[in-house]
Amino acid sequence: QIVESGGGSVQSGGSLRLSCAVSGTFFDIDVMGWYRQPAGKQRELVATITTGGTTNYADYVQGRFTISGDNAKNTVYLQMNSLKPEDTAVYYCNVKGRTVSTRFDSWGQGTQVTVSS
């Protein structure tokens, strides 16, 4: 189960912090990340982090957003600073990992982020 929290509405230049927690049994996580989907557009990468701590950011959030993870809690965070109206989107948590018998690539339900000018 993937549970996201922290979305909301903020003015341009403001900050928000998203959280994503993964629960379940007998699995290993390889990569966790955040993607977003603006209204009427395709889903796009925001940032990812491996369990080893390697991060990857989309150019349009580099320097403004920070992804971090807590492996013990199977949780990933996205600190979003200097938000812009174009950051408005539904943000989705993605988890890639393994069970004993299979790999999985799972999505959260999404959380709305709205940035007003």
N, C-alpha and C positions, 0 to 999 in steps of 0.2 A: 504494500500500500504506500502511495506517495501523497503526502499532505503538504500543500503550499500555503504560505501565509505572508502577509506584509504588504499586499498591494493597497492602492488607494489613490486619492487625488492630491495633487500638490501644485504649487505655482512654479513657473519657470525659475530655474536656479536652485530649487529645493532638493531635498534628499529623501530617499526611501530605502528601506532594507527588506529584501525578500528572504524568506527561509523555505527550505524544502527538506522534509524529513522522510526517510524510507524505513518502513518496518516490515518484518517478516522473519522467516527462519531459513537456515541452511542456504545462504546465498553469499556471494562475494561481489562487491562493486568494483568496477574498473574505472569508469568515468561518470561524473555527474556534471550537469550543465544547465544553462538557461537559454531558452530560445524565446522569440517573441513574434507575434503576428498582429501587425496593424490592421485595422478594419479594411477589408477589401484587398488585402495583399497576402503574399505567401509568408509562411513561417520562415524566420531567419535566425541565424546563430547570434547569440549575445556573447556568451563566454562558457568555457568548460574548464574542469579541473580533474586531474587524475588522482587516484588515491596516493600516489607518490608526490603530489603537490605541483605537478606541471600544469601551468595555466595557458589558456589560449583565449584571445579576445578578438571580437570583430573590430575593424578599424573605427567604426563610428561610435564606439563606446570606450576605446582605449584612452586611458588617462582620466576617465570620469567614473567608471564602474570598477569595482573590485570583487572578484569571486574568491571565496574561501570555503574550507571544508573542515568538518570535525569527524574524522573516521570512526571514532569510538561511538558517536551518536548517529552515524549514517546520515549526516545532515550537511547541506550545502547552503551557503549564504550568498547573496548578491547585494553589495552595498552600492547604491546608485546616487552619485552626487552630481551637482550641476545639471540637473535634469532639464531637458528641452521639450517643447511641444511635440517634436518628431519622435520622442521616445514613447509617446502614447501607444499602447498596445496591450494585448493579453500576453502575459509572460507565462511560459510553460517550463516546468522542471523536467529534465530528461535524465534517466538513469540507465546505464549500460552495465551489465554484469553477467554473472554465471551462477547457476545452481549445479548440483552434482551432475545433472543429465543434460542441461541445455543452457544456451545463452538467452538473455533477455534484453530488450530495448523498450523501456516503458516511459510513459508520459503521465504527468500530473494533470489535474483538471483545469489548470490555468488560473491566473489571478490578474485582475485588471489594474493597469497603471495608467492614470490620466494626468497629463501635465498641461496646465493652462498657461497662456501667455499673459 
